[in-house]
Amino acid sequence: MTTTTAQGADAGAPLTEQAFRSLRHDVLAGTFVPGGKLKLDELQRHYGYSSSPLREALSRLAQEGLVRADERRGFRVAALSLDDLNDITHMRLMLDVEALRGSIAAGDDAWEAAIVAAFHRLEKVESRLSDGPQVLDEEWSELHRAFHLSLLDACPSERQRRFSASLFDQAERYRRFTARHRQVSRRKSAEHRRLMDAVLRRDADTACALLAEHIRSTQRNAEVAMRANARAVN
């Protein structure tokens, strides 16, 4: 089981920030079982941090919805559920689509160039990958996130951009769950190119429709994977 340890975190950052980044990475990557208890003594032994930065990190993750806090039972990784998936999707359709529309209206040439560069980096990495699940490749996942957030970077609302980034990360756990249980590999490069092209044409209606469908496809694929996994377990 690969994790981000204290030694692998940014040594220049405060310990609290290092602990937060390490834990956040591993929660998103599915290192910890969804719904599983996060025991402080085990986390201390594993990451090498004291209890104080770990508690702060867990509290921040709880604020993001990636961890659940209970005064009597401590912290647990947020469970994966259809209700949670539907809620994340609902909020992404509300926030992300309008953020993209605002970004297209306000974006300048530098914003366009950043989108093209983000797509190019993502496509280059994708071309080197095998037919296995792309989302399980750490470099691809980081560049995939960077591409999607670059589309929204010109949105005038800083809160909207921040909430959209948080929702993207919450959806990441479902993408990875889907990838682990998918029978057929899914290449997203064509979807991303169509989305980018519509954005660069400043065709807001088409771009927003493509992004909405992209978000809904994540939901549909995760639902199929979760239902199939539930049948297999039962």
N, C-alpha and C positions, 0 to 999 in steps of 0.2 A: 504494500500500500504506500504510494508516493504522497508525501505531504510537504508543505512549506514549513521548514523548521526555523528556529531562531537564527541559525547560521545562514539560512538562505534568504532571509529578509534583508531589507535595506538597512545596513549597519549604521547609516547616518541619521536615521529617523529615531524619534523618541521610542522608548520601549513599548509604550501603549500603542503607538501607531504600528510598530512592527508586529505586535501580537494581533492587532486587528486585521492587518493585511494577511497574515499567515492563516488565521482562523477563517477569515472570509473566503480566501482562496479555496481552502479545503472543504468548506460547506458548499460552495458553488460547484466544486468538482465532484461532489458526491462521495468524498472520502468517508464522511460520517453517515451512518444510516439515517434516512429521514424519520423523524419521530424519536430518534435515539437520544438517550441522556448524555449530556456533556458534563462529565465529572471533573471538578476542578483539580483534584490531585492527579488524575490521569493526564490532564492537559499540561500540568506543570512538568510532569516527568517527560512527556513527549516533546514539548516545545522548548523547555528550558527557561520559561519565564516564571516570575513569582506570581502569587495570586492576584495582586493589585492590578497589573496591566491586563491580565486575562479577564478579570471581572469587568473592567472598563470595556474591553473588546466585546465581550458577550453582551453587555448592555447596549452597545452601539449596534450590534448585529440584530438585537431584539427590536430596536427602533426601525431597522430596515425590513423587518418581517422575515428574516432568514433564520432567526432563533426565537423560541418562545420562552418567556421567563415566568416562573412560578415561585412565590415567596417561600413556600414550604418544600417544593420539589426541585428547586434549582432551575437549570437551563436545559432545554432540549432543542435539537434541530427541528425546524418547522417541518411538519409532515407534508407529504405530497398528497393532494386530494383534487378531485374534479371541481369541487366548490372553489378551492383556492385558485386553481388554473383558470376557471371561468371569471373569477374576480380580477385576476391579473390581466386577462385578455380584455375584459370590459374597460378597465382603466387605461390600458395601452391604446385602445381604439379611441377613447375620449381624448387622451392627452397627446399621444405621439402623432396622430394624423393631423391635428390642428397645429402642433408644433412644427411639423413639416411644412404646412401651408404658410405659416408665419415666416419660416426660414427661407422659403422660396421667394417670398415678397421682399425680405430684407437683405438677403445674401448678396455679397459683392463678388468680384473676380477672385479674390483670395480664397473665399469660401468655396467657390467652384473648383479651384485648383486643389484645395485640400481634399475634396471629395474624390476627384480623379486619382490623386496620389494614394488615398486610402483604399480605393477599389483596386488599383494596380498592385499594391502590396498583397492584398487579400487574394487576388487572382494568381499571382506568382506562387504563393505558398500552396494554394489549392492545386495548381498544376503539378506540384511535386509529390502530392499525397497519393497513397494507394487508394483502392476502392473502399477502404474501411471508413467508419464514421468520422467525418471531418471535425465535428464539434468536440470529439474526444481528444483532438490534437490541440495542445495548449497554445501554440503559436497561432494556429488558425482561429481559435476562439477569441484570442486577444485582438486580432486584426478584424475579425467579424464585428466585434463590439465597436472598435474604432470606426469602422465604415458606417455603421448605423448611427452612431452618435455624431459623426461628421455631417450627416444629412440635416441634423437638427441644430447644429452649432450656431446658425445665424438667427434662430428664434429669439425674439427680443426678451422673452421672459426667462430670467435665470432660474426661477423656481420650476417652471415647466420643464426646462432642460434637465434639472437635477432630479425631478420626480420621474421623468422618462428614463433616465439612466438607471435609477433604482429599480424600476419595473422591468427594464431589460435584463438586469442581473437576476431578479427574482424568477423570470421566465427561463433563465439559463439552466436552472436545475431540471426543469421539465424537458428542455432540449436534450440534455445529456441523458436523462432517463430514456427518452425516446430513442436516442442513438444506440444505447446499449441493448435495446429490445427490437430494433428495426430489422426486418428480414432483407430488405432491399436498400442499397445505399442511395442517398439523395444528394445530388449536386445542386448547389444553390447559385452558382456563378451566373447562369442565364437570368435568374430572377433578379439578382443584384444589378446586373448590367441594364436590364429594362428599367429598373427603378432609377438608377443613376441617369440614364439617358433622358427620362421624363423630367427629372429634376433640372438637368442642365438646359433642357429646352424651355424651362420655366412653365411647363404644362402642369399646373398645380392639381387640377382635377384628376388627371391620369396618374400622377405620382402618388397622390393620396389614396386613390383606389388600389394601386399596386401595393402600397405599404399596408393598407388594411387587409388585403388578401394574404400578404406575407405573414402578418400577425395571426390571422385566422388559421392559416395552414399549420403554424406551430401548435395551436390549440387542438386542431383535428388530429394531427399526428400523435400528440401526447395522449389524447383521449383513447385512441386506438391501442397504443402501447400499454396504457394503464389498465384498460379493460381486459386485454389479452393476458397481462401479468396476473391480474386478479383471478382469472379463470384457471391459469396454470397453478397458482398457489392453492386454490380451493379444489 
